[in-house]
């Protein structure tokens, strides 16, 4: 991930490129200063094939620096921080978590109000046309309004913020995994996501606002952490604490959980969703802040719901935090109910994996269409809108009118925008069950099909048409250039087949048909998204029925297990299609037989710099390589406590951005010498070193300055993670994933060899990383210096104890944490 973000491929470009693309890039190494040197070369020490895989999928996307850069400036600033400044930092983190929850709740309320009112007045107008018998006029009006709303959403995404299209969850997942996804959290993306979500959902497309709300929450968090948009940042002194990737990652995690909470009104489910699905790195303090953010969201939603209950929100209607309440049904289990529960879990896993497979194929076709230009993207979105509108309006005419039963708990029939018994084209005293499911908002459709004690409300033919239609719409709608979520389409499909299975079971089960719809929706989501714990809690908070917990857990576990047997989750498929690298939690078997030293042999020799380096050398390295960091190696260093001199010292690792800052500040020395500590503090501060935007092309260096020197020691991270070359790749991946590393120094097992640098982009297959916690004795060899690890770093890596070996003194110091 060392390549400049300008080289980033189109986000819609599939990660599995065509054969000719591999041939074009086969001879180019994005990390080498030799532009013609091949990426892979033969290694005679290996006879196995895994090495041929290494480097096959090199990503040119920048990664993030989650590791703390402990240079002299950082250590000095950390020592001089007062208790007041530490309290300011803690207070600001909680304040930002509060603001993220507050703004996410307000924007979610705005989106809900807009969607319910726009869609409500549209449906009321359709009812007027139907009552007057003007069916063709109603079709034209319905199709035209939906066409216009889709056009607004598509134009905004295509012309102003392409990254606002889609759910945004895969990109957030990649960012929290360590990948810098460009233009994903900007102000323009946020505005387009809000307006586009309102337009797309109001247009009746088979998509939800849940995924976009997660993206919206993350955008809010990112903008707050960096002080606003790039061009209008607030240079507030307190915000300097968050001018790093590490704290920004934490606040975006709070934003993603707040988005889920705002979408489903499920605070605990939002926290667990962030923990289970999107976040790679987690700790208890982050758990508290995410829970605090979701609590703020719930308070905001509760306040607006109370206002709307008084009728001040137009057609928003009444209701509470429970979206699909099924608490009025009595849930009782018998031994025979285990069989349908197992069946619905198996079917959910099969259908979920089948949905992932077919959607993968559809998205590849859409990718070919979208590559033809903006007009083709617009035509594709508008074509899907026309097809959806025609089906939703015309298919209810195929259903037979059903007589209203006096035992129905609600008014029957009804001509309002919502309700379980829509009259549509039926005479008085009759209702159209298919119109009840299709001519309504997606939320109301779920509410209707989840309704309990309605055994005779829907005909099996209507449910079959509903299920088949939303299977088709769910496949063709996702992937068009509008903000879209996957949760609601999958819930609609799953609830349809849940109702069908309940009708097929008949008297063989005592469970209500509405509960079968709930279980069907949950099983299909688990079979497609492969979530269990967070999904279970979300469904419990959605339905307000704790008695569903045992059977919901069984269904989700079975569906996920069955789905895992066939293909990865839908978000992993989207990550691969978008070409976003991801450090997976499961290692490949061949990684145990491959060492990091063998990986280093595949790559060209690492570019190193001296502690006091010539300006011309630094400029040449920056202009001809794309490395993000360079080892600092000093020659002829006296070894403390020994008579011998001339040792080679690995002083540490310096970032590319810090080299550019040194050139920009003109921190040059006329002679080759080391600087004093006060000289560095006069020229630099740690806030400036956190800047990443400046490029080497923006720095001008004169010919006379090229002959001067720069002391790199004060800017060097003296505690980089360092491993011996015999370490297996599987163990190295534990460090990359669990500690959030971007660079890993590889030192030789024997003295006399050079130092290598393994980066997160050193061509391990990105889908083959490991996060297995191990307890082992770990040896860290450092060239001429003491061990650079401490107990905190060892704890993050999951190590029970480790051994520090100094190659210069040949002494061993054992540190053990109990």
Residue, then its C-alpha position, 0 to 999 in steps of 0.5 A: x500500500x505504498x503507492x500514491x493514491x493517484x494510482x488507485x484504480x476505479x473503485x468499481x474495478x474488480x480485484x480479479x483483473x483480466x489476463x492482459x492486465x496481469x501481463x502489463x503489470x507483471x514487469x513493474x514493481x511499485x516499490x522498487x527504484x528500478x522500474x524494469x526489475x520484475x516483481x518475482x524472481x526465482x528463489x532456489x531455496x524454495x521448491x514449493x509453489x506458494x512463493x509464486x503466489x506472493x506478489x500476485x495481488x499487489x495493491x497500489x492503495x496507501x495503507x494507514x500508520x496505526x503504529x505509534x512513531x516513537x521518535x525524539x520529538x514524540x518522546x519529548x512531547x509525551x514527557x512534558x504533557x501535564x495532567x491537564x493536557x491528558x484530561x483535555x485529550x480524554x475529554x475531547x475523545x468523549x466529546x467527539x463521541x457525543x457529537x458523532x452520536x448527536x449528529x448521526x441521530x439528527x441526520x437519521x431523523x431527517x432522512x426518515x422524515x423526508x423518506x416517509x413524507x415523500x413516499x407517503x404523499x406519492x402513495x396517497x396520490x396513487x390511491x386517488x388515481x386508483x379510486x377514480x379508475x384511472x389506472x394508466x394515469x396512475x402508472x405514469x405518475x408512479x413511474x414518473x415520480x420514481x424515475x425523477x427521484x432515481x435520477x436525482x440520486x444517480x446524477x449526484x453519485x455519478x457526477x459529484x461523489x462516485x464513492x457515495x454509491x453503494x452501502x459504504x460498509x465494505x470500504x469502512x471495513x477496509x479502512x478500519x483494517x488499515x487501508x486508506x480508501x480515498x475520498x470515502x469520508x469527505x464532506x461532498x460524499x456525506x451530502x450526496x449520501x444523505x440526499x441520494x439515500x432520500x431519493x433512492x429509498x423514496x423512489x421505491x427501489x429495492x434497497x435500504x438506508x441502513x448501509x448508507x447510514x453507517x457510511x454517514x455516521x463514519x463520514x461525520x466522525x471523520x470530519x469531526x476528527x480532522x476539523x472539517x473538510x480538507x479545504x476548510x479545516x478548523x485549526x483548533x489547538x485541541x484537535x491536534x491530538x487527533x491528527x493521526x490515523x490511530x485516533x481517527x480510526x477509533x472515532x470512525x468506529x464510533x461513527x459506524x456503530x452509531x449508523x447501525x443504531x440509527x438505522x435499526x434503533x438498536x444501540x447494543x446491536x450497533x456496538x456488536x456490529x462494529x465489533x463483529x463485522x467492521x472493526x479489526x482492532x478493538x479494546x475496552x475503552x473503545x467499547x465504552x465510547x461506541x456504546x456512549x455514541x449509540x446511547x446518544x443516538x437512541x436519546x435523539x431518536x426517542x425525542x423526535x419520536x415523541x414529537x412525531x407522535x403528536x402529529x407534527x411530522x407530517x406522514x411520518x406516523x406514530x411508533x416507537x424505537x421498536x420497528x417491527x414489533x412482534x411482542x404480542x404473539x405467544x412463543x411456545x416450543x415443542x420437540x417437533x418445532x426443532x425440525x422446521x427451525x433446522x430446515x429454515x436455517x439450512x435453506x437460509x444458508x443455501x439461499x444466502x450463498x446462492x445470492x452471493x454467487x449470483x450477485x457476484x456475477x451481476x456486479x461483474x456485468x455491471x462493472x463492464x457497463x459502468x466502465x463505458x461512461x457516466x451516461x451508461x451508469x445513469x441509464x442502468x440506474x434509470x432502467x432498474x427504476x422503471x422495471x421496479x416501478x412497473x412491477x410494483x404497480x402492475x403485479x397487484x392486479x394479478x392477485x385476487x381480492x380477499x374478503x375482510x374478516x371481522x376478526x382482523x385487528x386492524x381496519x379493513x380495507x384501508x386506503x391510507x399509505x400504509x396498513x395491512x389491508x389495502x383496498x387498491x382495485x378491490x370493491x368495498x369489504x375486500x382487500x388486495x394482499x399483494x398491493x399491501x406488500x408492494x405498494x408501500x415503503x420497504x419498511x412498511x412491507x417488512x412490518x406487514x409481512x412480519x405481522x403476527x396473528x395473520x394466518x389467513x391474511x396472505x395467499x400463498x400465490x401472493x407471497x410467492x410472487x412477492x418472494x420471486x420479485x424481490x429476489x430479482x430486484x435484490x440482484x439487479x438493484x444493488x450495484x447501480x449508481x445510487x446509495x444503497x443498503x443490503x440489509x432491507x432487500x435481504x430481509x424482504x427476501x428472507x421474510x418471503x420464504x419464511x412465510x412460504x415455509x410456514x404455509x408449507x408446514x401448516x399444522x406441523x408447527x405451532x409457530x406463528x407465520x409472522x415469526x417464521x418470516x422473522x426467522x427466514x429474514x434472519x437466516x438469509x442475512x446470516x447466510x449472506x452476511x455471515x454475522x451471528x451475535x450482532x445480527x441476533x441482538x439487532x433482531x431482538x431489538x427490532x422485534x421486541x420479543x426476547x422469547x425468540x432468542x433461543x430459536x434465533x440463535x440456532x437459525x443464525x448458527x446453522x445458516x452461517x455454517x451452511x453458507x461458509x461451506x460455499x463462498x465468503x460473505x457478501x462484504x468480502x466479495x464486494x471488497x474483492x470486486x472493488x480491489x480493496x486489500x484486506x487482512x483476513x483473519x484466517x491464514x493459508x496453510x502454506x504460510x506455515x512453511x514460508x518465512x519472512x526472510x524468503x519473502x524478503x529475498x523475492x523483493x529487491x534490496x531494501x533502500x536504507x539511509x544513513x543517520x546523517x544523510x546527504x540531501x541529494x541522496x534523500x531527494x533521489x530516494x523519494x523521487x525514484x521509490x514509493x516506499x513509505x518508510x526507510x530503515x536508518x542504518x549507521x556504520x562504524x558505531x562504537x559498541x557500548x561496553x566493548x573494545x571493538x568498534x565499527x559495528x553496524x547499528x539499526x537506528x530505526x525507521x523513518x517515514x516518507x512524510x517526515x523526510x519530506x517535512x525535513x526538506x520542506x523546512x530546509x533543515x539542512x546542515x553545511x557539515x556532516x554532524x549530529x544535531x542537538x535536541x534543542x535544535x530539533x525542537x526549534x524547527x519541528x513539532x510533533x503536530x507538523x510531523x503528523x501531516x501526510x498531504x505534502x508530496x516531494x513534487x511540491x518541495x523545491x531544493x536548489x543545487x547548493x542545498x543538494x550538497x548539504x546534509x540532514x540529521x535524521x536521527x531525531x525524526x527516526x522511530x527508534x522502536x520499530x517492530x523487528x523480527x528475525x528472518x526465520x519467522x514464519x509468515x503466519x506469525x508475521x501476520x499475527x503482528x500485522x493484523x493484531x498490532x496494526x502494523x504497516x512495516x516490519x523490519x527483518x534482521x538477519x539470523x547471522x551477523x554480516x547480512x543486511x536488513x530487510x523491510x517487510x511492509x503490508x504491501x510486500x506481496x502477501x496475498x491480502x486475503x490470506x492474513x492470519x490473526x491467530x493468537x499464539x503463546x510462544x517464546x519470541x526472539x527479537x534480534x537487533x543489530x547493535x542495539x537493545x531490544x526495541x519491544x516492551x511489554x505493552x507491545x508484546x501484550x498487543x501481539x498476544x505474546x505471553x512472554x518474549x526473549x530479547x537478544x542483543x547481537x552485539x553483546x551476546x547477552x540475553x535478558x528475559x522479560x516475563x509478564x504473568 
